[in-house]
Amino acid sequence: MPEPPAVPIPIISYDEDPFNLVYSDVFRMSYCATTFSLEHSVQLPHEENEDPRFRYIGHIIMSPQSAKMLSLLIRDQIIAYEKAYGEIQIQPKT
């Protein structure tokens, strides 16, 4: 498989604190003909006998081209991570 073309790195200016980091462990993705949409949430602590609860974090909407570029960037980062630290284990779908 040929390597994807190099994408120039844009210069980003921050209007707010660039270190305002948010953790997200729950995602929901949807798409239509013109956009991909990615919702982020975090699972809140709950007791075993309770239904899981989630706190909505944010929503990212992007073009199909941007979504594909993001998927390739994530893929490359996962490959590099696994070379450095070993395979990432995920739980099978239930």
Rosetta silent file (secondary structure, phi, psi, omega in degrees, C-alpha in Angstrom):
SEQUENCE: MPEPPAVPIPIISYDEDPFNLVYSDVFRMSYCATTFSLEHSVQLPHEENEDPRFRYIGHIIMSPQSAKMLSLLIRDQIIAYEKAYGEIQIQPKT
SCORE:     score description
SCORE:     0.000 S_00000001
   1 L     0.000  126.448 -178.068    0.000    0.000    0.000 S_00000001
   2 L   -67.853  151.440  177.948    1.552    3.326   -1.002 S_00000001
   3 L   -68.683  140.566  176.105    2.305    5.905    1.660 S_00000001
   4 L   -66.422  151.563 -179.899   -0.228    8.741    1.883 S_00000001
   5 L   -64.251  149.688  178.391    1.104   12.097    0.658 S_00000001
   6 L   -66.198  137.632  179.588    2.677   14.359    3.246 S_00000001
   7 L  -108.233  126.799  178.934    0.280   16.960    4.603 S_00000001
   8 L   -63.167  143.357 -179.742    1.739   20.347    5.554 S_00000001
   9 L   -85.770  120.919 -178.810    1.346   21.161    9.242 S_00000001
  10 L   -74.335  154.716  173.057   -0.733   24.328    9.680 S_00000001
  11 L   -85.874  126.144 -175.363    0.259   27.083   12.073 S_00000001
  12 L  -111.492  129.924  173.038   -2.380   27.236   14.810 S_00000001
  13 L  -106.191  140.882 -176.476   -3.088   30.289   16.937 S_00000001
  14 L  -106.718  124.577  174.579   -4.881   29.822   20.244 S_00000001
  15 L   -82.211  -24.806 -178.697   -7.450   32.330   21.472 S_00000001
  16 L  -120.603 -176.388  179.065   -7.751   30.459   24.763 S_00000001
  17 L   -60.605  117.539 -178.524   -5.464   28.414   26.979 S_00000001
  18 L   -70.434   -9.694 -178.419   -3.924   25.739   24.685 S_00000001
  19 L  -102.256   19.561  175.415   -3.531   23.413   27.664 S_00000001
  20 L   -80.308   78.091 -174.777   -7.251   23.127   28.375 S_00000001
  21 L   -85.411  146.605 -179.819   -7.178   19.357   27.831 S_00000001
  22 L  -129.537  130.852  175.763  -10.294   17.180   27.961 S_00000001
  23 L   -89.799  137.287  178.673  -10.379   13.409   28.459 S_00000001
  24 L  -138.415  131.313  179.897  -12.956   11.476   26.461 S_00000001
  25 L  -126.376    5.477  178.745  -13.577    7.734   26.563 S_00000001
  26 E  -133.231  130.925 -177.392  -16.949    7.391   24.824 S_00000001
  27 E  -131.319  147.827  170.898  -17.568    8.292   21.186 S_00000001
  28 E  -133.839  130.186 -176.522  -20.503    8.250   18.834 S_00000001
  29 E  -122.540  142.213  174.967  -19.954    8.794   15.137 S_00000001
  30 E  -143.591  168.528  179.847  -22.391    9.467   12.312 S_00000001
  31 E  -153.586  160.008  170.410  -22.181   10.689    8.738 S_00000001
  32 L  -137.280 -168.453 -175.652  -24.191   11.959    5.819 S_00000001
  33 L   -63.539  -27.706 -173.179  -23.220   12.765    2.231 S_00000001
  34 L  -114.955  -13.163 -176.444  -21.352   15.955    3.184 S_00000001
  35 L  -145.316  156.375  167.222  -20.124   15.584    6.782 S_00000001
  36 E  -113.126  142.490 -177.861  -18.840   13.241    9.464 S_00000001
  37 E  -127.370  131.153 -178.341  -19.852   13.968   13.032 S_00000001
  38 E  -126.724  114.531  177.123  -18.003   12.775   16.141 S_00000001
  39 E   -97.606  138.574 -179.720  -19.536   13.247   19.605 S_00000001
  40 E  -114.490  138.290  175.163  -17.326   12.940   22.691 S_00000001
  41 E  -143.182  168.440  173.769  -18.439   11.952   26.188 S_00000001
  42 E  -126.531  137.257  179.028  -16.907   10.644   29.378 S_00000001
  43 E   -78.958  130.207 -179.236  -18.383    7.783   31.379 S_00000001
  44 E   -89.104  153.787  177.502  -19.203    8.831   34.932 S_00000001
  45 L   -59.997  142.730  177.954  -18.663    6.609   37.979 S_00000001
  46 L  -155.353  159.631  178.160  -21.641    4.436   38.823 S_00000001
  47 L   -76.140  157.840 -178.418  -22.520    1.405   40.928 S_00000001
  48 L   -57.774  -34.606 -176.602  -22.631   -2.053   39.342 S_00000001
  49 L   -86.567    2.680  179.755  -26.421   -2.218   39.627 S_00000001
  50 L  -103.351  152.479  173.108  -26.887    1.199   37.962 S_00000001
  51 L   -69.562  144.558  177.416  -27.029    2.014   34.268 S_00000001
  52 L   -60.698  146.361  176.557  -23.890    3.777   33.025 S_00000001
  53 E  -120.608  150.787 -175.951  -24.096    7.579   32.882 S_00000001
  54 E  -133.250  147.037  174.327  -22.185    9.844   30.536 S_00000001
  55 E  -110.022  122.793 -179.978  -21.241   13.530   30.473 S_00000001
  56 E   -67.261  131.756 -178.996  -21.296   15.146   27.034 S_00000001
  57 E  -103.622  -50.235 -176.323  -17.963   16.809   26.201 S_00000001
  58 E  -179.202 -179.889 -172.825  -18.262   18.136   22.668 S_00000001
  59 E  -139.637  131.056  176.326  -19.030   17.617   19.029 S_00000001
  60 E  -119.105  127.875  176.657  -16.719   17.735   16.001 S_00000001
  61 E  -117.660  131.190 -177.784  -18.139   18.068   12.501 S_00000001
  62 E  -143.964  163.045  177.605  -15.804   17.651    9.524 S_00000001
  63 L   -71.070  159.879  175.705  -15.792   17.046    5.796 S_00000001
  64 H   -57.435  -36.421  179.165  -15.361   13.480    4.502 S_00000001
  65 H   -65.079  -44.025  178.226  -11.854   14.456    3.324 S_00000001
  66 H   -65.651  -38.102  178.311  -10.886   15.736    6.776 S_00000001
  67 H   -63.092  -41.610  179.569  -12.353   12.632    8.416 S_00000001
  68 H   -67.670  -41.035  176.867  -10.283   10.378    6.165 S_00000001
  69 H   -60.898  -42.211  178.029   -7.129   12.425    6.824 S_00000001
  70 H   -61.260  -42.827 -179.954   -7.796   12.150   10.565 S_00000001
  71 H   -62.531  -38.011  178.514   -8.232    8.370   10.287 S_00000001
  72 H   -69.606  -39.367  177.461   -4.873    8.080    8.474 S_00000001
  73 H   -63.969  -43.268  178.337   -3.125   10.270   11.063 S_00000001
  74 H   -64.403  -43.696  178.172   -4.556    8.193   13.905 S_00000001
  75 H   -56.206  -47.288 -179.167   -3.584    4.973   12.137 S_00000001
  76 H   -62.695  -38.930  179.497    0.018    6.174   11.756 S_00000001
  77 H   -68.585  -36.862  177.591    0.188    7.204   15.419 S_00000001
  78 H   -66.618  -41.742  177.629   -1.175    3.834   16.563 S_00000001
  79 H   -59.835  -46.210  179.570    1.411    2.001   14.440 S_00000001
  80 H   -64.369  -41.846  178.603    4.209    4.098   15.961 S_00000001
  81 H   -60.058  -47.687 -177.677    2.830    3.623   19.490 S_00000001
  82 H   -67.453  -30.608  174.094    2.611   -0.162   19.090 S_00000001
  83 H   -65.077  -37.679 -177.329    6.170   -0.313   17.742 S_00000001
  84 H   -81.030  -37.630 -169.465    7.342    1.534   20.848 S_00000001
  85 H  -123.206   -4.523 -177.791    5.106   -0.042   23.529 S_00000001
  86 L   100.261  168.285 -175.499    3.512   -3.207   22.138 S_00000001
  87 L   -63.604  137.971  176.176    0.088   -4.018   20.786 S_00000001
  88 L   -79.985  124.901  179.401   -2.859   -2.108   22.195 S_00000001
  89 L   -92.016  132.710  175.965   -5.363   -4.561   23.637 S_00000001
  90 L  -123.084  152.683  179.249   -9.064   -3.807   23.226 S_00000001
  91 L   -77.396  139.951  176.725  -12.057   -5.579   24.682 S_00000001
  92 L   -65.343  153.697  176.788  -14.154   -7.549   22.208 S_00000001
  93 L   -64.377  142.195  179.089  -17.595   -6.192   21.430 S_00000001
  94 L  -108.306    0.000    0.000  -20.280   -7.682   23.640 S_00000001
